[in-house]
Amino acid sequence: MGRIQVLADSVARKIAAGEVIERPMSVVKELVENSLDAAARHVVVEIEHGGRTRIAVTDDGEGIAREDVPVAFEPHATSKIRTDDDLLHIATLGFRGEALPSIAAVSDVELWTCRRGEAVGTHFRLHGGAVVAREDVGTAVGCRIEVRDLFSTTPARRKFLKAPATEAGHVVQLIGRLALARPEVGFALRQDGRDTLSLPPDSRRARIRRVLGAEIDGQLRPVTVDGAVRVSGFASHPSFSAANARGVLFFVNGRWVRDRLLQHALLAAYATLIPHGRHPAAVLFLDLAPDAVDVNVHPSKLEVRFRDAQTVHEAVRRAVREAMRASMAAPPAPEWRAAEATAPYADAPPPAYGAAPGRLRLVDAAAATALPFAAGGVFSSLRVVGQVFDGYLVCEGDGEIVLIDQHAAHERVAFERLRAARAAGRVETQAMLVPQPVETAAGDAELLGAAGEELAGCGLEIEPFGERSVLVRAVPALLPVGSIVPLVRAIAADLAHAERSAALEARTDGLLATIACHSVVRVGQRLSEVEMRALLAAMDSIDRDASCPHGRPVARRIARGELERRFGR
């Protein structure tokens, strides 16, 4: 027998399944997309243990005919294309005929379905891809598919799944993305027997608000440009930016996609409008001829390829740029900021560090004990010349000019204090007189709840509250009043991108860095001389050439000789 052999069908199917089914979210995506292609008006998703033990998707779509049920689980069986020419005019979400057989190859699958007008429905069950039951039953019009024990036939794959809360978070985020593409369809999610997400049919803007939250929605401006590539949707006012691209979503002909070309075009539109390395928020919908885009370049259909990439890039850049020009004349919507100003925390006594929101905390005896300052230190010995651009201190000492980024410096000081306090097991907290509710984006409440123990160690007491909110019961004492809501959302973004396998110390340092960033003065705030002197004194607790926790330099030095050389002396 030769060394090259044709793989057995069971092995080939598991390999194919590995390309299509990566995690529970992949199963939900394939099944919900089938529901949408079947003209469903309501889709209900149920998961248990993050989707590891059970996933169920129920819809009120057109259902599957009795004679088609067994064929639907055969490889490359589909009702959506017939010839290779059809691949150039794809108008459905699913078309490859890989989803159902791939899912069945790595789990137990059970199907109930009935087409409108049929007297009875069909019950169909498979185990490891093999049919174990087929019978006529009474069932509602539409389709219900249950997937149990995902990767039971490939146990090695189960080891790569994350914690149930993490997997559940991916499912919630996916449903949010699918729901944004189809606001006329109702979606619901149940996790471990409890309702966690309900999205009734709504307008596109209302759906965006429910999925992405009021903060982002309040910053969005309409984008509309017609042409061969029609671009519509919303993008954030230039005054808003985020550390990551979680708030950026693209849809091409109704399909949610990840695409570097579109991401680049969006950032190009914001060039000179937002800081380098920051990201806007945007929900953009592109509509173009089906033969102008290839959606058949990735097994899970998350990537696309454009026939004329340059035209698409320019259409997105121009559409967003024009929308930003129009919005620059109007200030960003103040809805969520106004809500913060009237939050219950506003009635609480001032934090132990004793400063008004947004101002520099002066060093008092209690604060100094956590991280003592060096007497007569380098920074405190500098002569303060002044402040420029409401963000940078100009100082003189020891034959040098010292320029200090007030935000980066204050952030490093706060970070070091928090880290020292946590190591000592006593991060000073401020209990809320009335717990502060914070609305979160889809999936974030689960992430925050799962990280409750880590957050408590950093001085934050947070618990899930309702469908898509959390309650904040205590915060670090150094946190300003108005920073609670943005801090919680920033931490949720950090958790979404953090690897749970990362070392605890690294994860904790990331959380402390985010807390520190939201607790200190910003560039753009004018400081009094007393506040500048207090900051210099506090800086003697850090290295002279230190950076902030995010890597930006704290201070820059210019020697007197260099200054004289530049002036030709």
Summary of the structure (lengths in Angstrom):
residues: 569
radius of gyration: 27.9
end to end distance: 87.3
largest distance: 98.5
contacts: 1846
relative contact order: 0.09
helix: 38%
strand: 24%
